[in-house]
Amino acid sequence: MSKRKLRKVSNIFLILFINVIFILLFLTIYESQEFSGVSFEQLLFTLVTSEGTSTSVIVDGFIYVVLRLFLVDLILFIMFLVYKNILKDKKTYINISFKNKRIKFRLFPVHFIIKFIAVLIFALITVVYAYYTLGIDTYLNTKKSNFIRDNYVDARSVSIESPEHKKNLIYIYVESLETSLLSYNNGGNFNKSIIPNLEKLANNNINFSESKKLGGSNMSYGTSWTMGGLVGSTSGIPLKFSLSSNYIANNCLVYNEFLPGVYSIGDVLNENGYNNYFMLGSDSAFAGRDVYFSEHGNYTIYDYKYAKEEGWIDKDYYTWWGYEDSKLYDFAKEKLEEISKSGELFNFTMLTADTHFVDGYVDKSCDTPYDEHYLNAYHCMDSMLGDFVSWIQKQDFYKDTVVVITGDHLTMQSNITDMFDYDNERYVFNVYLNTDKSTERSKNRKFNSFDYYPTTLSALGFKIEGNRLGLGTNLFSNKKTLTEKYGADVLDEKLHDNSTFYDDILVQDTFKNCKE
């Protein structure tokens, strides 16, 4: 290869390498600016289970990176033109004297060496920055622990006594619903509540709180994203993602199984004669939700794909994550009327999406009293959900139905704190409606989403031997939660540790046999 071709190839390689480094840099900056509290483990999990991801999230990230990369390449091109004119054909030599003889060596052009060293230094700095900013250091810095094994209670190993009169369950997971949206007087971060309907429901029903005011649960390790929150509240465990298992090695982007070793609330209810349903306006394949709920309780799933197949929406309809929450509530009403008329026991679980970051989705039917789009999304959600709960309470089946509303996790939108009027701590919202339980133990508690698993069963009237399931504790009981026993920080540290019990008993190589 001629020197000219070699120089051209090396320049092309250098430009590509620089682009790759800048892509890593811009993605890292974008993640740190836009996503709050997102761990590297969560990023890995999302990448491996990316089917059904909202196009808006992908497009926002793509635009952010491409625009900046275009600017970088433009600057590089200008620099190249300047460099070509100023340093054209300039070379450097080195003279070495040996036994009174002067030997002249021709080296690479000095400017190429300088470029090469500068790029390597920049690449090293970028990799180190990404390593710590994305939390890779925390993810890799783990030790082995028996904590999960020693504190885990398998629902199949204890007595769970069903009530004489069983009640139905409607469980509504609201995307990123946190207590900071409440008014300051009720434990929130705003002068006036962003979610007045939910605040009223929490005041008039059972709200488990860390204080005497309205409050909620800590967001523990492994529950900081939707699938983690769903698993935590239904199975009482964190969703851990380990490269040491067969996750990446088997190139699995979809599931055949999902935590086959756990026994969830869906399993318990299914065993007790309940028919389980899961409705959401997005693709249930995202993060393996379809497999998890179908395998743990034999849920009938009504998702975005189902809505298209049944003609609820047009074949080419796509808004936000699939279809918006206003349609979700309409479809839920139709299904609840149909299910309730059959006389069957049911657990109808729903997952909303309009308050997902970035900035949420504001339905056309809603008022927009705030300057911030995201606050309008929350306010809109509150209005629609308030109407939906009012509708439920007017139905004949409500007298035999417990309604639970919780957030799946805290919002990941990093600038949410810029919108606050106060700096109160943030917790995941919860409220229990139409249960016969006492509110005696509902305040001044420390707990997380694991505790919703046995607590929800208790709200339905089930009696649980020992008042613990998974890593969760029945909040209606006098038993201490693991958060109260160990403290939130220590608990997170223990949950982060590698657990052979988790990998071998609960996960059981979930990704080992992949779908074709």
SERO-501074 format. One record per residue (C-alpha): residue number from 1; x, z, y. Coordinates in steps of 0.25 Angstrom, whole numbers, plus 5000, padded with zeros to 4 digits. Example, Ala and Ser with C-alpha at 12.3 -4.5 7.8 and 13.67 -1.06 7.14 Angstrom:
// residues 2
NODE    k  east    up  north
NODE    1  5049  5031   4982
NODE    2  5055  5029   4996
END
This chain:
// residues 516
NODE    k  east    up  north
NODE    1  5000  5000   5000
NODE    2  5006  4996   5014
NODE    3  5009  5007   5024
NODE    4  4997  5001   5033
NODE    5  4987  5002   5022
NODE    6  4992  5016   5018
NODE    7  4991  5021   5032
NODE    8  4977  5015   5033
NODE    9  4973  5022   5020
NODE   10  4979  5035   5024
NODE   11  4971  5034   5038
NODE   12  4958  5031   5031
NODE   13  4960  5043   5021
NODE   14  4964  5052   5033
NODE   15  4951  5048   5040
NODE   16  4942  5051   5028
NODE   17  4949  5064   5026
NODE   18  4947  5068   5040
NODE   19  4932  5064   5039
NODE   20  4930  5072   5026
NODE   21  4937  5085   5033
NODE   22  4928  5083   5046
NODE   23  4915  5082   5037
NODE   24  4919  5095   5030
NODE   25  4921  5101   5044
NODE   26  4908  5096   5050
NODE   27  4900  5100   5037
NODE   28  4906  5114   5038
NODE   29  4903  5115   5053
NODE   30  4889  5110   5051
NODE   31  4887  5120   5040
NODE   32  4892  5132   5048
NODE   33  4884  5128   5060
NODE   34  4871  5124   5054
NODE   35  4870  5133   5041
NODE   36  4870  5148   5042
NODE   37  4874  5157   5030
NODE   38  4876  5145   5021
NODE   39  4886  5148   5010
NODE   40  4895  5138   5003
NODE   41  4888  5142   4990
NODE   42  4875  5137   4997
NODE   43  4881  5124   5002
NODE   44  4886  5121   4988
NODE   45  4873  5124   4981
NODE   46  4866  5115   4992
NODE   47  4876  5104   4989
NODE   48  4874  5104   4974
NODE   49  4859  5105   4975
NODE   50  4857  5096   4987
NODE   51  4845  5088   4982
NODE   52  4833  5089   4991
NODE   53  4841  5094   5004
NODE   54  4834  5091   5017
NODE   55  4839  5078   5023
NODE   56  4839  5085   5037
NODE   57  4849  5095   5033
NODE   58  4858  5084   5027
NODE   59  4856  5074   5039
NODE   60  4859  5085   5049
NODE   61  4872  5088   5042
NODE   62  4875  5074   5040
NODE   63  4873  5071   5055
NODE   64  4881  5083   5059
NODE   65  4893  5078   5051
NODE   66  4892  5063   5053
NODE   67  4891  5064   5068
NODE   68  4904  5073   5069
NODE   69  4911  5065   5059
NODE   70  4908  5052   5067
NODE   71  4914  5059   5079
NODE   72  4927  5063   5072
NODE   73  4929  5049   5066
NODE   74  4927  5043   5080
NODE   75  4938  5052   5086
NODE   76  4947  5049   5074
NODE   77  4945  5034   5076
NODE   78  4948  5036   5091
NODE   79  4961  5044   5087
NODE   80  4965  5033   5077
NODE   81  4964  5022   5088
NODE   82  4973  5031   5097
NODE   83  4982  5034   5086
NODE   84  4983  5019   5082
NODE   85  4987  5015   5096
NODE   86  4997  5026   5100
NODE   87  5004  5029   5087
NODE   88  5004  5015   5081
NODE   89  5016  5012   5072
NODE   90  5023  5025   5076
NODE   91  5031  5031   5065
NODE   92  5040  5043   5064
NODE   93  5053  5043   5057
NODE   94  5063  5054   5052
NODE   95  5078  5053   5053
NODE   96  5086  5062   5043
NODE   97  5101  5063   5043
NODE   98  5108  5064   5030
NODE   99  5124  5063   5029
NODE  100  5125  5057   5042
NODE  101  5114  5047   5039
NODE  102  5101  5046   5046
NODE  103  5089  5042   5037
NODE  104  5076  5038   5043
NODE  105  5063  5041   5036
NODE  106  5050  5035   5040
NODE  107  5038  5045   5038
NODE  108  5023  5044   5040
NODE  109  5019  5042   5054
NODE  110  5019  5055   5060
NODE  111  5005  5054   5066
NODE  112  5000  5052   5052
NODE  113  5007  5064   5047
NODE  114  5001  5072   5059
NODE  115  4987  5066   5056
NODE  116  4988  5070   5041
NODE  117  4993  5085   5044
NODE  118  4982  5086   5055
NODE  119  4971  5081   5045
NODE  120  4976  5091   5034
NODE  121  4976  5103   5044
NODE  122  4962  5099   5049
NODE  123  4957  5097   5034
NODE  124  4962  5111   5030
NODE  125  4956  5118   5042
NODE  126  4943  5111   5039
NODE  127  4943  5115   5025
NODE  128  4946  5130   5028
NODE  129  4935  5130   5039
NODE  130  4925  5124   5029
NODE  131  4930  5134   5018
NODE  132  4927  5146   5026
NODE  133  4915  5141   5034
NODE  134  4907  5136   5022
NODE  135  4910  5149   5015
NODE  136  4918  5143   5004
NODE  137  4928  5155   5004
NODE  138  4916  5164   5002
NODE  139  4911  5156   4991
NODE  140  4924  5155   4983
NODE  141  4928  5169   4986
NODE  142  4919  5176   4975
NODE  143  4922  5186   4964
NODE  144  4915  5189   4951
NODE  145  4904  5200   4951
NODE  146  4894  5206   4942
NODE  147  4885  5209   4953
NODE  148  4874  5200   4950
NODE  149  4874  5203   4935
NODE  150  4873  5218   4938
NODE  151  4862  5217   4948
NODE  152  4853  5206   4942
NODE  153  4840  5209   4935
NODE  154  4834  5198   4926
NODE  155  4819  5197   4928
NODE  156  4818  5195   4913
NODE  157  4825  5208   4910
NODE  158  4816  5217   4917
NODE  159  4801  5220   4917
NODE  160  4792  5212   4927
NODE  161  4778  5217   4926
NODE  162  4768  5208   4932
NODE  163  4756  5214   4940
NODE  164  4742  5214   4934
NODE  165  4737  5206   4945
NODE  166  4747  5195   4948
NODE  167  4748  5189   4962
NODE  168  4752  5175   4966
NODE  169  4765  5172   4974
NODE  170  4767  5163   4986
NODE  171  4782  5163   4990
NODE  172  4786  5156   5002
NODE  173  4800  5154   5005
NODE  174  4802  5150   5020
NODE  175  4815  5143   5023
NODE  176  4825  5151   5031
NODE  177  4815  5162   5034
NODE  178  4822  5174   5040
NODE  179  4818  5186   5048
NODE  180  4826  5182   5060
NODE  181  4813  5174   5064
NODE  182  4805  5186   5066
NODE  183  4803  5193   5079
NODE  184  4813  5204   5083
NODE  185  4803  5215   5083
NODE  186  4801  5212   5068
NODE  187  4815  5210   5064
NODE  188  4818  5196   5068
NODE  189  4827  5189   5079
NODE  190  4817  5183   5089
NODE  191  4809  5189   5100
NODE  192  4797  5182   5094
NODE  193  4795  5179   5080
NODE  194  4798  5165   5076
NODE  195  4789  5167   5063
NODE  196  4777  5176   5068
NODE  197  4768  5173   5056
NODE  198  4779  5177   5046
NODE  199  4782  5189   5054
NODE  200  4768  5193   5054
NODE  201  4767  5191   5039
NODE  202  4779  5200   5037
NODE  203  4774  5211   5046
NODE  204  4761  5211   5039
NODE  205  4766  5210   5024
NODE  206  4778  5214   5017
NODE  207  4792  5210   5023
NODE  208  4804  5216   5016
NODE  209  4814  5219   5027
NODE  210  4828  5225   5030
NODE  211  4822  5233   5041
NODE  212  4809  5239   5046
NODE  213  4806  5226   5053
NODE  214  4803  5213   5046
NODE  215  4815  5208   5039
NODE  216  4820  5201   5026
NODE  217  4830  5199   5016
NODE  218  4845  5197   5016
NODE  219  4850  5183   5013
NODE  220  4860  5187   5001
NODE  221  4871  5178   4995
NODE  222  4865  5166   4987
NODE  223  4852  5166   4995
NODE  224  4855  5160   5008
NODE  225  4849  5146   5005
NODE  226  4835  5142   5000
NODE  227  4838  5141   4985
NODE  228  4846  5154   4986
NODE  229  4835  5161   4992
NODE  230  4825  5155   4982
NODE  231  4833  5160   4970
NODE  232  4836  5173   4977
NODE  233  4822  5177   4979
NODE  234  4816  5172   4966
NODE  235  4828  5175   4956
NODE  236  4835  5187   4964
NODE  237  4848  5181   4964
NODE  238  4858  5173   4973
NODE  239  4860  5158   4971
NODE  240  4874  5157   4968
NODE  241  4882  5144   4967
NODE  242  4895  5144   4959
NODE  243  4905  5133   4958
NODE  244  4910  5140   4945
NODE  245  4897  5136   4938
NODE  246  4893  5122   4934
NODE  247  4887  5119   4948
NODE  248  4896  5109   4954
NODE  249  4904  5105   4941
NODE  250  4892  5099   4934
NODE  251  4888  5091   4947
NODE  252  4874  5097   4947
NODE  253  4866  5093   4959
NODE  254  4853  5097   4952
NODE  255  4849  5108   4942
NODE  256  4844  5109   4928
NODE  257  4843  5124   4929
NODE  258  4843  5134   4941
NODE  259  4848  5149   4938
NODE  260  4842  5148   4924
NODE  261  4846  5163   4921
NODE  262  4837  5169   4932
NODE  263  4823  5173   4931
NODE  264  4816  5171   4944
NODE  265  4803  5175   4950
NODE  266  4797  5162   4946
NODE  267  4801  5165   4931
NODE  268  4794  5179   4933
NODE  269  4781  5173   4939
NODE  270  4780  5162   4929
NODE  271  4782  5172   4917
NODE  272  4770  5180   4923
NODE  273  4760  5168   4924
NODE  274  4763  5162   4938
NODE  275  4764  5148   4941
NODE  276  4776  5145   4951
NODE  277  4776  5135   4962
NODE  278  4787  5131   4972
NODE  279  4783  5122   4984
NODE  280  4793  5117   4994
NODE  281  4794  5105   5004
NODE  282  4808  5101   4999
NODE  283  4814  5095   4987
NODE  284  4814  5107   4976
NODE  285  4827  5100   4970
NODE  286  4835  5105   4982
NODE  287  4844  5117   4977
NODE  288  4837  5117   4963
NODE  289  4824  5123   4968
NODE  290  4816  5115   4958
NODE  291  4824  5119   4946
NODE  292  4825  5134   4950
NODE  293  4810  5135   4952
NODE  294  4806  5127   4940
NODE  295  4815  5134   4931
NODE  296  4812  5148   4936
NODE  297  4797  5149   4936
NODE  298  4792  5135   4932
NODE  299  4788  5133   4947
NODE  300  4780  5120   4950
NODE  301  4788  5114   4962
NODE  302  4781  5107   4974
NODE  303  4792  5101   4982
NODE  304  4795  5089   4991
NODE  305  4796  5080   4979
NODE  306  4783  5085   4973
NODE  307  4776  5083   4987
NODE  308  4780  5069   4987
NODE  309  4776  5066   4972
NODE  310  4762  5073   4975
NODE  311  4760  5065   4987
NODE  312  4760  5077   4996
NODE  313  4769  5070   5005
NODE  314  4774  5055   5006
NODE  315  4785  5050   4997
NODE  316  4794  5048   5009
NODE  317  4790  5061   5016
NODE  318  4802  5070   5020
NODE  319  4803  5080   5031
NODE  320  4813  5091   5032
NODE  321  4816  5096   5018
NODE  322  4805  5087   5012
NODE  323  4791  5091   5018
NODE  324  4789  5101   5029
NODE  325  4783  5115   5027
NODE  326  4769  5112   5033
NODE  327  4767  5103   5021
NODE  328  4772  5113   5012
NODE  329  4762  5123   5016
NODE  330  4751  5113   5015
NODE  331  4755  5109   5001
NODE  332  4757  5124   4997
NODE  333  4742  5127   5001
NODE  334  4737  5115   4992
NODE  335  4745  5120   4980
NODE  336  4742  5135   4982
NODE  337  4727  5131   4983
NODE  338  4728  5123   4970
NODE  339  4737  5134   4963
NODE  340  4728  5146   4967
NODE  341  4715  5139   4962
NODE  342  4721  5138   4948
NODE  343  4721  5153   4947
NODE  344  4736  5154   4942
NODE  345  4746  5164   4946
NODE  346  4756  5157   4956
NODE  347  4769  5158   4963
NODE  348  4769  5148   4974
NODE  349  4783  5148   4981
NODE  350  4786  5139   4993
NODE  351  4798  5135   5001
NODE  352  4797  5131   5015
NODE  353  4808  5122   5023
NODE  354  4804  5120   5037
NODE  355  4814  5131   5042
NODE  356  4826  5126   5035
NODE  357  4838  5124   5043
NODE  358  4842  5116   5051
NODE  359  4832  5119   5062
NODE  360  4820  5118   5052
NODE  361  4808  5109   5053
NODE  362  4796  5111   5063
NODE  363  4783  5106   5058
NODE  364  4775  5097   5068
NODE  365  4763  5107   5067
NODE  366  4771  5119   5073
NODE  367  4774  5124   5087
NODE  368  4788  5124   5092
NODE  369  4789  5136   5101
NODE  370  4805  5137   5100
NODE  371  4816  5130   5105
NODE  372  4823  5130   5092
NODE  373  4818  5121   5082
NODE  374  4822  5130   5070
NODE  375  4813  5142   5076
NODE  376  4802  5132   5077
NODE  377  4803  5129   5063
NODE  378  4802  5143   5059
NODE  379  4791  5145   5068
NODE  380  4784  5133   5062
NODE  381  4786  5138   5048
NODE  382  4780  5152   5052
NODE  383  4768  5145   5057
NODE  384  4766  5137   5045
NODE  385  4769  5148   5035
NODE  386  4760  5158   5042
NODE  387  4748  5148   5041
NODE  388  4752  5146   5026
NODE  389  4752  5161   5023
NODE  390  4739  5162   5031
NODE  391  4733  5151   5022
NODE  392  4738  5159   5009
NODE  393  4732  5172   5014
NODE  394  4718  5165   5015
NODE  395  4718  5159   5001
NODE  396  4711  5166   4989
NODE  397  4724  5167   4981
NODE  398  4731  5175   4992
NODE  399  4725  5188   4987
NODE  400  4733  5187   4974
NODE  401  4746  5181   4980
NODE  402  4758  5187   4986
NODE  403  4765  5178   4997
NODE  404  4780  5180   4999
NODE  405  4787  5173   5011
NODE  406  4802  5174   5012
NODE  407  4814  5166   5018
NODE  408  4823  5159   5008
NODE  409  4835  5163   5016
NODE  410  4840  5164   5031
NODE  411  4841  5151   5039
NODE  412  4854  5144   5038
NODE  413  4853  5138   5052
NODE  414  4865  5144   5059
NODE  415  4859  5144   5073
NODE  416  4847  5152   5069
NODE  417  4853  5165   5076
NODE  418  4854  5157   5089
NODE  419  4839  5157   5090
NODE  420  4838  5172   5088
NODE  421  4834  5182   5099
NODE  422  4840  5193   5091
NODE  423  4851  5196   5081
NODE  424  4843  5203   5070
NODE  425  4848  5201   5055
NODE  426  4842  5189   5048
NODE  427  4834  5191   5035
NODE  428  4826  5182   5025
NODE  429  4811  5184   5028
NODE  430  4801  5189   5018
NODE  431  4786  5193   5017
NODE  432  4777  5197   5006
NODE  433  4762  5195   5007
NODE  434  4751  5200   4999
NODE  435  4758  5209   4990
NODE  436  4753  5223   4986
NODE  437  4767  5229   4988
NODE  438  4770  5240   4998
NODE  439  4779  5238   5010
NODE  440  4786  5251   5008
NODE  441  4800  5245   5004
NODE  442  4799  5233   5013
NODE  443  4808  5237   5024
NODE  444  4822  5241   5026
NODE  445  4827  5234   5014
NODE  446  4839  5226   5011
NODE  447  4836  5214   5002
NODE  448  4838  5199   4999
NODE  449  4830  5188   4993
NODE  450  4834  5193   4978
NODE  451  4824  5204   4981
NODE  452  4812  5194   4983
NODE  453  4812  5191   4968
NODE  454  4807  5205   4963
NODE  455  4800  5208   4976
NODE  456  4791  5196   4975
NODE  457  4788  5199   4961
NODE  458  4785  5213   4965
NODE  459  4776  5208   4976
NODE  460  4768  5201   4966
NODE  461  4766  5214   4958
NODE  462  4776  5213   4947
NODE  463  4783  5225   4943
NODE  464  4798  5223   4941
NODE  465  4806  5233   4932
NODE  466  4818  5238   4941
NODE  467  4813  5230   4953
NODE  468  4824  5221   4952
NODE  469  4825  5206   4948
NODE  470  4837  5197   4949
NODE  471  4845  5204   4961
NODE  472  4833  5207   4968
NODE  473  4825  5220   4970
NODE  474  4810  5222   4972
NODE  475  4809  5226   4987
NODE  476  4796  5233   4984
NODE  477  4803  5243   4976
NODE  478  4812  5254   4980
NODE  479  4824  5248   4973
NODE  480  4836  5244   4981
NODE  481  4839  5229   4983
NODE  482  4854  5224   4980
NODE  483  4855  5222   4995
NODE  484  4851  5237   4997
NODE  485  4860  5241   4986
NODE  486  4873  5233   4990
NODE  487  4871  5228   5004
NODE  488  4869  5214   5008
NODE  489  4884  5211   5010
NODE  490  4888  5217   4997
NODE  491  4877  5210   4989
NODE  492  4881  5196   4995
NODE  493  4895  5198   4991
NODE  494  4891  5202   4977
NODE  495  4882  5190   4975
NODE  496  4893  5181   4980
NODE  497  4902  5185   4969
NODE  498  4903  5176   4956
NODE  499  4893  5181   4945
NODE  500  4895  5177   4931
NODE  501  4881  5183   4928
NODE  502  4875  5174   4939
NODE  503  4882  5161   4934
NODE  504  4881  5164   4919
NODE  505  4867  5170   4918
NODE  506  4859  5166   4930
NODE  507  4865  5152   4933
NODE  508  4869  5148   4919
NODE  509  4875  5136   4924
NODE  510  4863  5131   4931
NODE  511  4870  5118   4934
NODE  512  4876  5116   4921
NODE  513  4866  5105   4916
NODE  514  4863  5096   4927
NODE  515  4852  5086   4928
NODE  516  4856  5071   4927
END
